[in-house]
Amino acid sequence: MAPTDRFVAETSFHVRYAETDAMRIVHHASHIVYFEEGRSSYARKRGSDYASFERSGYFLTVSEVHARYIKPAQYDQMLTIRCWIEEMKSRTLTFAYEIVEAASGEILVTGWSKHICITHDGQVTKIPDAWRSWANT
């Protein structure tokens, strides 16, 4: 369940046909793409964006990802991705997610992704202060 004690970004969209399998059910890999959309939306709603983060000399590389599939989503269904920061350390950041049916709020998928901040030359580095200020707020 999304926390009530910190910022949670929400973004809604319709499932596209290309994201489904032969049964018109969202393919499991598409949910990882939805997680990415959740992260991007989170950054934009916090007043930044990932493209600017990259231009400033950093990447957040994915080191782990987990998804728990509770109920399938289907073609053209309206979904909402909820995203928040679950944990932030000096060099790592963990986002958590819920994908819900937009109208009912029923949880379809939960998950998280852990990221390590690196420079463009691949060196592990501290997460910039502007992003670190988002922790637990």
C-alpha positions in Angstrom: 0.0 0.0 0.0 1.3 3.4 -0.9 2.6 5.3 2.1 0.7 8.4 3.4 3.8 9.9 5.1 5.7 10.9 2.0 5.3 12.2 -1.6 3.7 9.7 -4.0 3.5 10.5 -7.7 0.6 9.2 -9.7 0.4 8.8 -13.5 -2.5 7.3 -15.4 -2.5 5.8 -18.9 -4.4 3.3 -21.1 -2.7 -0.1 -21.8 -1.5 -0.1 -25.4 -2.0 -3.2 -27.6 1.7 -3.6 -28.1 2.2 -4.1 -24.3 0.0 -7.2 -24.3 0.4 -10.8 -25.2 -1.8 -13.0 -27.4 -4.4 -13.1 -24.7 -4.6 -9.3 -24.6 -3.1 -9.4 -21.1 -0.3 -7.0 -20.2 3.0 -8.9 -20.7 5.0 -9.2 -17.5 8.0 -7.2 -19.0 5.7 -4.2 -19.7 5.2 -3.6 -16.0 9.0 -2.9 -15.7 8.5 -0.2 -18.4 5.5 1.1 -16.3 7.8 1.3 -13.3 10.2 3.5 -15.4 7.3 5.8 -16.3 6.5 6.0 -12.6 10.1 7.1 -11.8 10.1 9.7 -14.7 6.8 11.1 -13.5 8.0 11.2 -9.9 11.1 13.3 -10.9 9.0 15.7 -13.1 6.4 16.2 -10.3 9.3 17.0 -7.9 10.5 19.8 -10.3 13.2 17.9 -12.1 13.4 15.3 -14.9 15.7 12.5 -15.6 17.0 14.1 -18.8 18.3 17.0 -16.8 19.8 14.6 -14.3 21.7 13.0 -17.1 22.8 16.3 -18.6 24.2 17.3 -15.2 26.6 14.3 -15.4 24.8 11.4 -13.7 23.0 8.2 -14.4 20.8 6.1 -12.1 21.6 2.5 -13.2 19.2 -0.2 -12.2 20.9 -2.8 -9.9 17.8 -4.8 -8.9 14.2 -4.9 -9.8 11.3 -6.9 -8.3 7.6 -7.2 -9.4 4.8 -9.1 -7.7 1.9 -9.8 -10.1 -1.4 -9.9 -8.2 -4.0 -9.6 -11.0 -3.6 -9.2 -14.8 -4.2 -5.9 -16.6 -5.7 -6.0 -20.1 -5.6 -4.1 -23.3 -7.2 -0.6 -23.1 -7.6 -0.8 -19.4 -6.9 2.5 -17.6 -4.1 2.1 -15.1 -2.4 4.3 -12.5 1.2 3.9 -11.5 2.0 5.1 -8.0 5.7 5.7 -7.3 7.6 6.9 -4.2 11.1 6.7 -2.7 11.2 3.8 -0.4 14.9 4.3 0.7 17.7 6.6 -0.1 21.3 6.2 0.9 24.3 8.3 -0.2 24.8 6.4 -3.5 21.7 4.2 -3.8 18.0 4.9 -4.3 15.1 2.5 -4.1 11.8 3.4 -5.7 8.6 1.5 -4.8 5.6 1.1 -7.1 1.9 0.1 -7.2 0.1 -0.4 -10.5 -3.6 -0.1 -9.8 -6.8 -0.2 -11.9 -7.5 3.6 -12.2 -11.3 3.5 -11.5 -11.4 1.1 -8.6 -7.9 1.5 -7.1 -7.5 -2.3 -7.0 -3.8 -3.2 -6.8 -2.6 -5.2 -9.8 1.2 -5.2 -9.4 3.6 -4.1 -6.7 7.3 -3.7 -6.9 10.5 -1.9 -6.4 13.7 -1.0 -8.2 17.1 -0.2 -6.7 19.5 2.2 -8.4 23.1 3.2 -8.0 24.2 6.7 -9.0 27.1 6.8 -11.3 29.0 9.4 -13.3 29.1 9.3 -17.1 32.4 7.5 -17.0 30.9 4.7 -14.8 32.2 5.7 -11.4 29.9 5.2 -8.4 29.1 8.6 -6.8 26.9 10.3 -4.3 23.3 11.2 -5.4 23.2 15.0 -6.0 21.9 17.1 -3.1 18.8 18.3 -5.1 17.6 14.7 -5.4 18.7 13.7 -1.9 16.4 16.3 -0.5 13.4 14.3 -1.7 14.1 11.4 0.8 11.2 10.8 3.1 9.3 14.0 2.2 
